Amino acid sequence: MAAACAGSVELGFAEAAPAWRLRSEQFPSKVGGRPAWLSASGLPGPAELSCALCGRPLAFLLQLYAPLPGRADAFHRGLFLFCCRAPPCCAGLRVFRNQLPRKNDFYSYEPPSEEPPAATGDPVCLQLKSGAHLCRVCGCLGPKTCSRCHRAHYCSKEHQTLDWRSGHKQACTQADNLDNTVPDHNFLFPEFEIVIETEDEITPEVVEKEEESEIIGSMGEAPEEELDSMAKHESREDKVFQKFKTKVALEPEQILRYGRGTAPIWISAENIPQEEDIPDCPCGAKRIFEFQVMAVLASCRLGTGYAEEFVWKQEITDTP
């Protein structure tokens, strides 16, 4: 992802891409599949990647390559978003940031090649350059091993059971071919590249008209004070929703909005976080908005580890 100019917003769209373009050495922005980890060390562990509500392992949803211009320590920078997809929970969200200087232990100082590698049929990589082993199901840190072959790694008992049922039971004794037998589990989301385009400025004519309109309709015998209160609430709801519709109207397929230091577009006036709802960064600085995931898709210096950031999910209530 190219760094956006101050105040501008970049839109992300999901597009099919060859597997080699979504590997870590290509610094991809992508949806689904297994994470293309940036740093090969300091990965978040199973406890950090468990749903706070139901305790199940979180699924990798997307990652963004978002370097910070002028920051030598963030020449390479990635944001990794995970979610719970286990019904009826489907609520847990966690996001992690990782950054590296240009000169590091894992990647060339020079930009990656734009040409496909000579061999593109390599098996799924389940061991990082740091020596860390990854879970065969989700691609996250896998400290547990199969008690029979001791070569298959997992993040949790749930994923070990899933892999056993999905084929490891038969492949377990074929240790020499173990990496070539990693199935695409249903636990993973479909994998796509996130292609970035800069958002065009949109004249919010719908919003302006809505601001001048009045609430019309019969309110029965409600008291005048109640009518005024309801009218103000509905008017604000309409303004927020109309602004949202106007912003997404030209590019309804956008799955992501990126703009570090800009503002999100809310779909409702409900459940908008206040300043006191957003915790400060561990370094003490105030957090700023960076990216927003759209429903169409069903900073500080803390070294090179994976630091958890703050994520807010806006939920609205159904009203008749």
GIWO-V882297 format. One record per backbone hydrogen bond with DSSP energy under -0.5 kcal/mol. CO is the residue of the C=O (numbers start at 0). NH is the residue of the N-H. E is the energy in kcal/mol with one decimal. If there is no record, write none. Layout:
co;nh;e
CO;NH;E
CO;NH;E
This chain:
co;nh;e
4;7;-2.2
8;198;-2.8
9;257;-3.3
10;196;-2.4
11;254;-2.9
11;255;-1.1
12;194;-3.1
14;192;-2.8
17;20;-1.2
18;21;-1.5
19;22;-1.0
22;25;-1.7
22;27;-0.6
23;26;-2.0
28;193;-2.9
29;62;-2.5
30;191;-2.3
34;36;-1.0
41;305;-1.3
43;140;-0.6
44;47;-0.5
44;48;-1.4
46;49;-0.9
48;57;-3.0
50;54;-1.5
55;50;-3.1
58;82;-2.7
59;188;-0.5
60;31;-2.6
61;80;-3.0
62;29;-1.7
63;65;-0.8
63;78;-2.2
66;68;-0.6
67;70;-1.9
69;71;-0.7
70;73;-1.4
71;74;-0.9
71;101;-0.5
73;67;-1.9
75;99;-2.8
76;65;-2.6
77;97;-2.4
78;63;-2.3
79;95;-2.5
80;60;-2.6
80;61;-1.5
81;93;-2.2
82;58;-3.6
82;84;-0.5
84;86;-0.7
85;88;-1.4
85;89;-1.3
91;83;-2.1
93;81;-3.0
94;308;-2.8
95;79;-3.1
96;306;-2.8
97;77;-3.2
99;75;-2.7
101;103;-0.8
106;103;-0.6
117;119;-0.6
123;125;-0.6
125;133;-2.7
127;130;-2.1
131;127;-2.6
132;141;-2.6
134;138;-1.6
137;34;-0.6
139;134;-3.7
140;142;-0.5
143;153;-2.5
145;149;-1.6
151;145;-2.0
152;135;-2.3
153;143;-2.3
155;159;-1.7
156;160;-2.4
157;161;-2.0
158;162;-2.3
159;163;-2.0
160;164;-2.0
161;165;-1.4
162;167;-2.6
163;166;-0.8
163;168;-1.3
166;169;-0.8
166;170;-1.9
167;171;-2.1
170;173;-1.7
172;174;-1.0
173;176;-1.6
174;177;-1.4
176;179;-0.5
177;180;-1.5
178;123;-0.6
178;181;-0.8
180;182;-0.7
182;184;-1.2
184;187;-1.4
188;32;-2.5
191;30;-3.1
192;14;-2.6
192;194;-0.7
194;12;-2.2
196;10;-3.8
201;203;-0.7
202;204;-2.7
203;207;-2.2
204;208;-2.4
205;209;-2.2
206;210;-2.1
207;211;-1.0
208;211;-0.6
208;212;-0.8
209;212;-0.6
213;215;-0.6
218;221;-1.3
222;226;-2.3
223;227;-2.4
224;228;-2.2
225;229;-2.7
226;230;-2.5
227;231;-2.2
228;232;-2.2
229;233;-2.9
230;234;-2.4
231;235;-2.1
232;236;-2.5
233;237;-2.6
234;238;-2.2
235;239;-2.5
236;240;-2.5
237;241;-2.8
238;242;-2.2
239;243;-1.9
240;244;-2.7
241;245;-2.4
242;246;-2.1
243;247;-1.8
244;248;-1.1
245;249;-0.5
248;251;-0.6
250;253;-1.7
254;293;-2.2
255;11;-2.4
256;291;-2.6
257;9;-3.4
258;261;-2.4
263;265;-0.6
268;271;-0.5
270;272;-0.5
273;276;-1.6
273;277;-0.6
274;277;-1.0
276;278;-0.7
280;283;-2.7
284;280;-2.9
288;260;-3.2
289;258;-2.8
291;256;-2.6
293;296;-1.7
295;297;-0.7
299;301;-0.8
301;304;-0.5
304;306;-0.7
306;96;-3.2
308;94;-0.5
311;313;-0.6
312;314;-0.6
